[in-house]
Amino acid sequence: MIVDQDRSVASRSIVRAIGAVDALTIVDDVSSLSEGFSAIRRERAIAVAVLPSGLGGARTAATPRTIEIFYQTAFLSTGALTSALLQATITADLARQAPANAGVAGIALLRVPLPGVQVTLLGNPSASLEWYLGLLIGPAILHLLIAVTCAASLGRELVDGSMGPWAVRVGVPAMAAAGRLLPHVAIGTLWLCLWLLWLTLGQGFAFTGAIGLVAFGGLLLFVATAAISTLLIALTGEVATSLSASVIYAGSALAYSGASLPITGGIAVARIWSAILPLTHFVTLEMDQTIGVDGAIWAKQAAILMLSALVAGGGAALLLRRRARNSA
C-alpha cells in the first residue's frame, strides 16, 4: 500500500520503481495514512510506504524528508521482508533521482543527505495472546449476556404468547421497553469500561488510537443487542425461542466476526451473516483503534452499529404497536 502525500514527479518515480519489483505488489495508492493502516488491519496489505509532502521539493540539509514504512507484527516474517525490499527500492530510486534533480546546484548538494527511510513495526494486538483474546472475549461475553438478559427481562411481560396487553398497559411500549432495558445496557457498558481499564492500566497494554472510541462503540453494540432482543420477543412471543435465537446469533458472533476465524474467501452465506452481526463491526472498530486508525474509519463502523439498533428497534416498536391495537 502506498500513501502518496506528495503527488510529485519524485513520488511517482518511487511508485513506479516499487511497482517494477516482481516480489512487491501495490494494492492501492492513497493519500491518507488512516486508509493505509485500515488496509493493514484488514490484512489487505502487508506494509504501508508513506511518501511525505515536499518530497519532490528543494532538498536542504536543514529539512531532510523521511519516508516511513509501517508493517504489522501479524506479518512478522513477510512484513520484515517486504519492508526491506521497499527500503532498498526507495533508497535506490532516491539516489538515482539525486543527480537529475541537482541541476547547477549539484556540487553543493553532494554534502546534503538524501531523504531518509524509516521502518516502524506497528503494535498489533495479535502479537500478544493475552491482549488479543482480552479484546475479543470480554466484549463477546458481555454481548451474549446482554442479549440473553434483555430477552428474559422483556419475556416476563408476555401474556399468552403476546406482549399486546403489556403494550396497552404501558401506553408507549417503545419508551417502556427502553426504560426496562436501560440498566442492562448501562451495566454492560460499565463492565466493558472496567475490562478495558484492566487490560490497559492493569496489564500494561495500550491502544495507539482512542480507548474512549472503543468504549462508545461498546455502548452502541449493547444498544443494538438490546434492540435485537426486543425484536425477537416481539416476533416469537416465547421466552425460550427468543433465548435460543439470542444464544445462536450472539454466542456464535465471535466466530463469524473475522477475528478468530477467517471470513475472507468464505462462502457467501458466512460473509453475509458476518456483515449482519453487530459484533463484527464492533470488533473491527476496536481492532482499528489498537493501531490508531483515525476517527473517519471509526465512524463508519459506529454508523453501522447505530443502523442495526435503529432497524431492530424500529421493527420491534412497530410490532408492539400493532399488538397493542389488536389487544385494545
Secondary structure, DSSP 8 states (H G I E B T S, - for coil): -EEESS-SHHHHHHHHHHHT-TT-----EES-HHHHHHHHHTTS-SEEEEE-TTTTS---SSS--EEEEEEEGGGHHHHHHHHHHHHHHHHHHHHHHHHHHHGGGHHHHTTS---EEEEEEE--GGGSHHHHHHHHHHHHHHHHHHHHHHHHHHHTT-BTTBSHHHHHHHS-HHHHHHHHHHHHHHHHHHHHHHHHHIIIIIT----SS-HHHHHHHHHHHHHHHHHHHHHHHHHH--HHHHHHHHHHHHHSTTTTTTSSS--TT--HHHHHHHHH-HHHHHHHHHHHHHTT--HHHHHHHHHHHHHHHHHHHHHHHHHHHHHHHHH-
